[in-house]
Amino acid sequence: MPLSSTALSHPKSRRALFFGVNALLALLFFFAFVEPLRGLLAERAEGVADRRATLARYEAVAAQEKAVRLYARQVAESNAQGELLSGATEGVVNANLQALLKAAADRSGATVNSIRMLPPKTLNGASLVGARLDVSGSIESLHALVRSLENETPLLLVLTASLRRQMPVWGAQTATDAMLAGQFDVFGGASPKERS
């Protein structure tokens, strides 16, 4: 139905046209001004929420400052007591570990066949240096070796152990002449400031 002057003179059609134009203007105003403003406010609210979450994480870290300082002091004290391997460089730490292993084997009566350095390992967040110790000896000497490795300072951990019976040598008289071969992966912690 085309708009004509007679159609506009009718009150119902004028009212419908008025409401139609006003509804169209209201929708135009909503999509031009209100919706972008609402989107901007929603973005800012999301940014504020992200910043609050970050602040909460920082506050949680700051709340643990006392515990971290206490732990750092305990690590420094334990290193002062010789519980960690010492050395100015990683090579010196490795050499000190090899010397400790050789001395422990000699004290226990075991024969060292070889000592080979292993790649560093991380255990419960601590960096460890290690060596594979191949030895041979009686069951008593190997038992004494493992006990001395785990009970003396600096603290050493035997993470893997393998024992096997060596073949008897020609002329072995009794079962007491039986020797065992042992392989131990031994790790120890090194002072973080000394491992550079």
N, C-alpha and C positions, 0 to 999 in steps of 0.2 A: 504494500500500500504506500504510494508516494506521499510525501509530505506536502500538504497544501495548506493554504490559509484557513480553509474550512475545517481541516483535520486538526489543526493546531488550536482552533477556537473552541473545540470541545474540551471541557475540563478534564475528563479522564485521560485523554490522549496527551494533554499538556502535562498532567501529573506523571504519567508513565514516562514521557520524554525527560522530564525534570529528574525523576529518580534514576533513569537509565544513564543520563549524562553525569549525574552526581556519583553514581556507582562506578562509572568508568573513570572519573577523576580520582575517586578514592583508591581504586586499584592502581592507577598510574602513580599516585602519591606513595602508596604502600611499596610498590616495587622499585620506585626511583629513590626513595629516602629511607623508609623504615627498615626494609629487608637488608640493605647494605650496612646500615647502622647496627642492626641486630647481629649480623655476621661478624662485624668488627669487634663488637663487645664479646661475642662468643670466643673469638680467637684470643683476645686479651685475657679472658678468664682462663682459657686453657694454658696460656703462657704463665699466668700467675700460679696455676696449680703445679706446673712443671717446676717453677722456681721454688715453690714451697717444698716439693719433694726433694729437690737438690739440697735445699737448706736443711731439711730433716736428716739427710744422709751426712752432711757436714757436721751437724750437731752431734750425731751418733759417734762419728770419728773423734770429735773434740772431747766427748764425754769419756772416751777410752784413753785419753792422753796419759793419765796417771798410771794406768795399767801398762801401757807401752813403755813408759819411762822406767817403771819398776822392772819389767822384763829385760830391758836393755841393760840396766844396772846388774841384774842377775847374770846375764851373759858375760858381761865384763868381769864380774867376780869369778865366775867359773873358769874363764880363760886365764885369769891371774893364778888360779889354783892348778893350772896345767891340764885341764880336762880336754882341751882342744889341741890339735897338732899345731906346731908353730913353725914359722919360716917367713922370710922376707918375700919370697916369690912362690909360685906354684911348684916350680922345680925343686926348691928347697924343702917344701912341705912333703913332696913325694919322696925325696931322698930320706927325710927324717922317718917317714912311715916305713920305708924299706929297712932302715937301720933298726927300728923298733922290732919289726917282725923277725929279722935275723937274730937279734939278741934274745928274743923270747924263745925262738926255736933252739938256740944254743943252750939256754938255761934248762930247757925241758929235756934235752937229750935227743931231740929229733934232728934229722939231717935235712938241710935245705937243698932241694933239687933245683928250684928256680923261684924267682919272685918277678912278677910281671905287673905293671901298672894297669889299672882298669879305668874306663872313662868315668868322670865324675857322675854322681847319682844324687837325686833329690829324694829325701825321705821325710815325710811330714813337714815339708817346707824348709828343711835344712839341707844345705849343700854338703856332700860328703866326698872325700877322696878315697880311692880304694886300690887294693893290690890283690892279685891272686898268688897265694903261697902254696907251692907244691913241695911237700915234705915226705919223708919216710921215717919209720921208726916203729917201736913197739906200741902196743895199745896204751900202755901206761904213759909213754913219752908224748904221744899225740893228745891224750886226755889232759896231761899237765900243760901242754901248749895251749889248748883251747881255754882252759881255766885261766891261765896267765893272761891271755889276750883279752878276755872279757872282764877281768877283775882288777887290772892295773890302770894307772893313768899314764898317758891320756886315754880317754875312753875310746875303745875300739869295739866294733860290732862285727861278728861273724855272721854274714847274711846268708851264705850258702856253704855247705860242707859236703864233701864226698870222700868216703873211705873205701878202699878196695884192698884185697889181699894180694901181696906180691907173690910171684911164683918162687918156690923155694930154690935156693942156690944148690948146685951139686955139692953134696957132702954135708947138707944140713942134717944134724943128728936127731933133733926132737921137735915137737910142736912148739916148744918155747922159742925156737929160732925163727918162728914165723914173723915176718915183718909186714906192716901195713903201709900203703901209700895213701896220703891224704892230700886233698886239695881244698883250700879254704879261701873264700872271697871275704876279705877283711876291709872294713870301711871305718873311717874316723872323720870327725868334723874338724874343719880348719877355721881359724879366726877370720871373719869376713874382711877385716881391714888388712890382713896379711896376704889375702889371695887376690892379687890384682893382675 
